[in-house]
Amino acid sequence: MRQRSPHGLDTATREPLSSPPDSRRARIARLIAGHQRSILLCWVVLLLCALLALAEVGLRYTASFQIHYYTPISVSNRLNSYSFGDIPFNSDGYPDRDWDPTDTRERVGFWGDSITSGIGAGFGYRYTDIISEARQDRYYMNFGGPGEDGIADEVAIGKILALVERFRLNKVVYAMDLNDILPDKGAAVAQRPQLHGVRRVIKKYLDFLRTRSHVYYYLRLKLTSLATRLGYGYHGDEMYELHPARNAVVVEQTVARINRLSAALRRNGAQLCVLLFPYEMQVSKDAASRYQRDGVRWSSELLAGEPQKTILRGLSPEIGAVDLSAAFAAIPDAAHPIPVGQYFVFNRGDALDWIHPNRSGHRLIAEYLLKNARSCL
């Protein structure tokens, strides 16, 4: 429509630029109708994020586990800090004080896994530290390393021989976990289950969350506990040690490797002593009952100490050996049941832990060795 202006010029009447409200609502309705699945997905994602955030906050204040129990805070390249204490590393990369190359005392090296490095105890409270402080006539050196599989193969034997030569060791004390009972590499029984591969993928791509998320830590705890109930251990392998009679061949293969190590050490002028660390359910009826309630299963000969007995029978005569189950049978209040968790880590981290002694367990073991097995040290 055209109108005449006061100056006599025709002008066009301008239509409103904005659409009517009904038109805008119709376009929005069409947009929603065309993207219902995407909108629903967004709401689901937002809801899940909110639930995860609430779970994260809740677990931070209510969870009984300690998120830094097994995975440390790296204070520096020479110090790791855990919930139970600190573990330093010397200039050679081992969990110990710096070593004096000029010390002329007889040198004894402790070889083992996370028990020897100090998981569950911390520096100054490990059995190696207590022994080193008490035995000033020897120079003790800790070569413990989390994840070490004992004398698993010829590579491990070679590593120990290299340490003997490099650090002039007169004796090697091998701290043997029962989970060091493993088949020879390449043996038919050594075929690893699919769980082993799954664990490696999780560790590679997700385990960075282990010290960052309580939710991930909780889920990891549940999955680890499920794997344990199914009979699989830390590396995703079968726990051969829980059924020693059924896995007698694996025990024999393990003993044969230890004997080969001893023979190689003797050729290099060094001795070998083996410390056999027990599982908590072997020394505590309360622990055995608790772990059974948690769904862990084992053969009856485990509680009778059969793995240790078989190993002791098979070791070469020149190898010194100590079954540390005796340390727990010798405590003053042995007439009373040992509660679960009194001498072992138990449930402080993201796994049921009948393997690692706590500080009390380390002291008990050290004092037993100093009193009853000084020739092994």
N, C-alpha and C positions, 0 to 999 in steps of 0.2 A: 504494500500500500504506500502510495506517495502522498506527501503533504507539502503545502507551500509554506516557505519560511517567511518571517517578517520582511525580508528583503525581496520577496517576490520569486525566490528560487525554489524549485521542487526538490524535496529531500525524501529519501527512502526511510521508512520506519524499520529500525534494527530489531531483529528477533533476539530474544534472550540467548546468551552463550551457553548457559548451563542447562543440562537436561532436566526434565521434570523428575521429582523424587521417585515416582513410580518406575520411570525408565531406568534409573540407577539401581534400584532394588532388583529389577528384573535381570540386569546384567550380572549383578552379584550372585543371584540365585542360579543363573545359567553357569557361572564360573564354578560355583560350589558343586552343582550337579555334575559337571564334567570332570571334577578332580576329587571325587569322594574318597577314593582309595588312598590318594596321596595325603589328603588331609587326615584321614584316619590313621595312617602310618605315622604322621608327624605327632599326633596326639599320643599314640602308643609309645613312641620314642621318648617324648617328654615325660610320660608317666613312668617309664622304666628308669630314666635318669633321676627322677625325683625319688623313686624307691631305692635306687642304688645310693643316692646321697644320704637318705635316711638310714639305710643299713650301715653305711660307712660310719656315720656319726654314732649310731647305736653301738656298733661293735667296738669302737674306740673307747667307749666308757664302760662296756659290760663284758667284753671278751676276757677269758682267763688266760689265753695264750699270750706270749710275748713275741711281737713281730720281728724283733731283732735277735731272737735267740740263736738261730742257726746262720742267719745272714747278717754280716757285720755292717757297722758304719765305718767306712774307711777314713780314719782320722788323718793318715798319711800313708805313704808307700811302705812305712816301717811299723805301722800300728793299726790294728783292727779292734774296734770296740763292740762288744756284745752285751746282751742283757746280763749275763752271768759274770762278766769281767773282760779284761783286755788280753789280747794276744799280740805281742810285739814280734818283729822279724829282724834278724840280724843282717849284717852286710852280705852274708852268703845266701840270704833268702830263706832261712829256716826259722821256725818259731822258738827262738831262744835268745839269750843274751849274745853279745858279740864274743867270739871265741878268741882265745890267746894262742897263736901258733907256736909260741915259745914255751908253753907249759909242758913240763917233762913227766907229769904223772901218767899213769896208765890210762888210755883213752877208751871210753865206752860209749858207743852210739846207740840210742834208742830209735828203732825203726818201727813205724806203725802208722795208723790212720788218724782219724779225728779224735780218738781217745787220747792218743799220745800228744797231739798238737794242743789239746786242752779244751775241746768243746764240752761244755757243762761245768767247767772248773775255772779256767782262766789262768794266766801266768802267775806263778808263785804258789798255786794251789794244786798243781798237777802232781801225780805220783813221781814223775821225773824230777820236779823241782825239790820235793821233799827228800828224795833219796840223795840228790846232789848236795843239798845242804847238810845232810847227816853224814855222808861219806866223803870226807875231805881227802881221803887217800886216792881217790879216782877223779878223773876229769870227764864229766858226763856231758853229752851233746845230744840235743833233741832234733831228730830228723822226721818228726811226725808231719803228716800231710793229709788234710781232709780229702776223702774220696779214694785214697790208696786202697788197693785190693790185696794187700799183703804180698805173698809170694805167688802172684797169679800166673806168671809166665817167665820165660827166659829174660825178657826185658827187665823185669823187676830184679831178678838175680844180678843182671849186669849193672843196674843202678846201684845196688848195695855194694858190689865189688868196687865200683868206681869211687864210692864214698870212703871205703876202707883205705884205698890207695891215696886218695886226695887228702884225707884228714888223719891218716896214720892211726886208724882204729885198731885196738888190740882185741876188742870184743864187740859183737853186735847183739843187742837184746831186742828180739823181735816180739812186739806186743801184738798178739794174734787175737783178733775178733773171731767169733764163730762164723760171722758172715764172710770171712776170708776163705771159707770152704767153697771152692769153686772148681769146676771141671777144667781139664786141659783145653787150651785154645784149639779149636778144630775138632774136638771130640764130638761124637754124635749127640751126647747129652748137652753139649754146650750151645746148641742152636737157640738163639735168643727169641723170646716171644714177641708178639706185636706190641705189647705194652712197653717194651724197651724203646722201640722207635717212637711211640707216642710220647714217652717221657722226654726224649731228646728234643722233639719238636716243641713241647711245652717249655722246656728249659731255655731253648734258644729264642723263642719269640714272645713268651709271656712272663717269664720269671723275673723280668725287670720290675714287675709290679709287686714282687714278694715283700719288699720293704716299703712300698708306697701305698698299698691298698689293703685295709683290713678285710674287705669283702673278698678279694682275691686270695688272701692268706687263709681265710675261713674255708673257701671252696677247695683250696689246695689241700687243706687238712682233711676234709671229708673224702676227697679223691684218694689221697695217700692212705687213709685208714681203710678205705674200700679195697685198695690193692693189697694191703697187708692182710686183710681177712681172706683174700683170695689166694694168699700164699706167695706174694711177690714182694721183693725187698726194695732197698733204696734205689738201685740202678734199674729196676724193672725186671730183674732176673728172679728166677725161682729161689726161694729161701731153702736151699738144700739142707742147711744145718738143723732145721726144725724136724726133719725126718731122717736121721742119720743112718738107720738100718736100711731104709729104702734106697738111700743114696750112698751106700757103702763104697761103691766104686769111686765116687767123687771125693770122698774123704781120703781114700787111698791115694788118689792122684795128687791131692793137696799135700799129703805127707811126703810123697816121693819128691815133690818140688823142694820142700824144706830140706830134705836130706841132700839133694843136689846142691843147694845153697851152702849147707854146712861143709860138704866136701870141697867146694870151691874156696870157701873161707880158710879152711885148714891149709890149702895149698898156698894161700897168701899170708899164712902165719897168724890168722885171727880165729877166735872162738865164736860159737853161737849159743845163745840161750833163748828159749821160747817161753813167753809168759802167756798162758791161756786164760783170757778174760771170760767170765761167765755171763750169761744172760740173767736179767733180774728174776725171771720166773723160775730159774734154777736154784736161787738162794732165798726166795721169799714165797711162801705159800699164799700170802695175801696178794702178791703181784700176779701169781699164776691164776688165782681165782678172778682177779680183776681183768686180766687180758683175755681170759676165756669168755667172760661176760661181754667183752668188746668184740667177740667174734673171731679171735685169733685161735688157730688150731695147730697142734703139734702132736708128734708121736710120744708115747709114754717114756721111751728111752731117753728123750731129751732131758726130762726132769731127773732121770737117774744118772745124768752126767756122761752118757755114752759117747757123745762127740769127743769130749776131752779124753776119755779112757782109750778110745780107738786111736787117737792121735799119739798119746803117750806110748802105747804099745808099738806103734809103727816107727817112731823116731829112732834114728841111729843112736847107739849107746853113748857116743861121745858128745851128744847134744844135751846140755842142761835144760831142764823143763820144769815149770811150776804151774800147777792147776790152781788158779786163784779163787776157785770156789771155796777152798779151805779157809781163806781169809774171812769169809762171812760166817762160816761155821764156828770160827774161833772167837767171835766177839763175846764180851762178858755176859750179855743178856740174850745169849743164843737160845735159852729156854723159852723165850717169848717170841712170838711171830714178828718178823721184820715187816713193818708196814710198807706198802708200795710207795715208792718215791723217797724213802728214807736215804738210800744210798745211790739211787739212779735218777736220771732226769725225769723220767716218766712222761708227763703231759705238758711240759712247760713250753714247748714249741709247736710246730705244725706237723707233728708226727707222734705216734705212740713210740716211746723211746725206752726200750729195755736194754739198750746197748751201752749208752754213755753213763759212767759213774758221775755223780755230782761231786762237790768238794769233799763231802763226808766220805764218799766211796773212794775217792783218790787217796785220802789220808789213811783209811783203813787198809787199802791195798799196799801202800808204801810202807806202813809200819809192819805189816805182815812180812813183806819181802825183807826188810831190814833185820827182822828177828829170826826168820826161818829160812831164808834163801840168799844169804849174803854172797855165797860163792857164785850165784847167777848174775850178780850185779858188777 
